[in-house]
Amino acid sequence: MNVTLQAAKMIGAGCATIGLAGVGTGIGIVFGSLITSYARNPSLKGQLFTYTMLGFALTEAIALFALMMAFLIMFT
């Protein structure tokens, strides 16, 4: 395989993983909001946790999409 093409694939895969920085920030915001909300109203613990897990799952899906794109770029 051409060395230039291989280098371009690695650069592209690295750029595709930039989205993971946003995902880390998003997960921190989700759980930070859980702690703040629970401190304000402890009686809503179950409902808050449900919404938190939904937010975590949706945020984590973005990370999986970013990694999938990076692997597709690298190995195709």
C-alpha positions in Angstrom: 0.0 0.0 0.0 1.2 3.5 -0.8 2.9 5.2 2.2 1.1 8.5 1.5 -2.3 6.8 1.5 -1.5 5.0 4.8 -0.4 8.3 6.3 -3.6 10.0 5.1 -5.7 7.2 6.6 -4.0 7.6 10.0 -4.5 11.4 10.0 -8.1 11.0 9.0 -8.7 8.4 11.8 -7.1 10.7 14.3 -9.3 13.6 13.2 -12.4 11.3 13.5 -11.6 10.7 17.2 -11.7 14.4 18.1 -15.4 13.9 18.8 -14.3 11.8 21.9 -13.2 15.0 23.7 -16.8 16.3 23.4 -18.2 13.0 24.6 -16.0 13.1 27.7 -17.2 16.7 28.4 -20.8 15.7 27.8 -20.7 12.7 30.2 -19.2 15.0 32.9 -22.0 17.5 32.4 -24.7 14.8 32.6 -23.4 13.3 35.9 -22.6 16.8 37.3 -26.2 17.8 36.6 -27.4 14.6 38.4 -25.5 15.5 41.5 -26.8 19.1 41.5 -30.4 18.0 40.9 -30.2 15.3 43.6 -28.8 17.8 46.0 -31.8 20.2 45.3 -34.5 17.5 45.5 -33.6 14.1 46.9 -37.1 12.8 46.6 -36.8 12.6 42.7 -33.8 10.2 42.9 -35.4 7.4 40.7 -36.6 9.8 38.0 -33.4 11.7 37.9 -31.4 8.5 37.6 -33.5 7.4 34.7 -33.0 10.6 32.8 -29.3 10.5 33.6 -28.9 7.0 32.2 -30.8 8.1 29.0 -28.5 11.1 28.7 -25.4 8.9 29.3 -26.5 6.4 26.7 -27.2 9.0 24.0 -23.8 10.7 24.7 -22.0 7.4 24.6 -23.6 6.6 21.3 -21.8 9.6 19.8 -18.5 8.1 21.0 -19.3 4.8 19.4 -20.1 6.5 16.1 -16.8 8.4 16.2 -14.8 5.3 16.9 -16.6 3.4 14.2 -15.7 6.1 11.7 -12.1 6.0 12.8 -11.9 2.3 12.3 -13.7 2.5 8.9 -11.2 5.1 7.8 -8.2 3.0 9.0 -9.1 -0.4 7.8 -10.9 0.2 4.5 
